[in-house]
Amino acid sequence: MERKKRITDILIDGISDIILPVIPLLTASGIMKGLILILAAAGILAESSNTYLVLDAVADSAFYFLPVLLAVTASGKFQTNTFTSVTIAGIMLYPTLTAFLENGTSLSFLGIPMKAVIYHSSLIPILLTVALQRYVERFFDKRLPELIRSSLTPLFTVLLCALAALLAFGPLGGLIGDGLASVYGLVYGLSPILAGVLLGAAVQPMVIFGFHWSLILIGMNNLAVNGFDTVLPLMGPGVFAQAGAALAVCLKSRRKEFKAVCISASISAFFGVTEPAMFGVNLLLKKPMTAVIISGAAGGILAGMSGASAKAFGLPSLVTLPVFLGKGFGLLVAGCMLSLILAFVLTYFMKFDPDKDRR
């Protein structure tokens, strides 16, 4: 019982400790992605050019290979073999495998169906897998003869943990995400305003677990089939709420180092990349994340009322707002600004000390 509790504590309370080491890298990547989008929107950099391709790869690699980075930090937290953890993450991102999974093609292993899941940029599957790895490694280390332990423990660990990730942990997250996406479609059909409130409140917590990818896939499919989409604009208020809350934390903090983290995380959020603000600032302190959820819901009211839609793919940010031009654009922007300001005000006046309350 005590051992189970210890692992649960690591998963919940230690999640920020696992992610914090990669936050500066994610922040830098987010800012660079934003700058590339600005250059492309201004016509300075053509999206079809080789230069754009190279810069986009430089900016996107940290996000794409996030499971690998987290495998390194999680292995330290769970006290597992780092090289084994990284190998398992590499299997989840193996090109031949992901080519099938990211196209929505379901596979099977020994007759067991393997649901198509997007693993790049994901968080929870690799953390659950490394947590399992802790037990699998210890099991075989205790039972295998010393002569063959160094070879067979990694073999059995990689095989069992990789299969657990592909057959259980990844699909579980995908099923939950698909279910949430279906609920969104149902709610939007009944009331766009209610959909705006629910999605405005829920989308950032969904990012924590990677469930938001199902919504993004629906948005991409809507654009391909209908030429427009209503999911993407409703994700906007939550994005700007993250930026506003991180800015408020910056003003409340007295430590120069943490202020610098908050500023760079806010800039990244304005460019549509909220992970640094969430994992490095708001979720870490808990109360600012509460402000984000409340403010996202408030801005979602206006976003839902607007009836705005995306005419091209773009996750909501300052630089991608033009893809939402058209009916309801002004009200959508007002909703995003409301979330930004409200999150800032709520966070600033909440009673907490950002310099003492960090875990």
Disulfide bonds with the S-S distance in Angstrom:
none
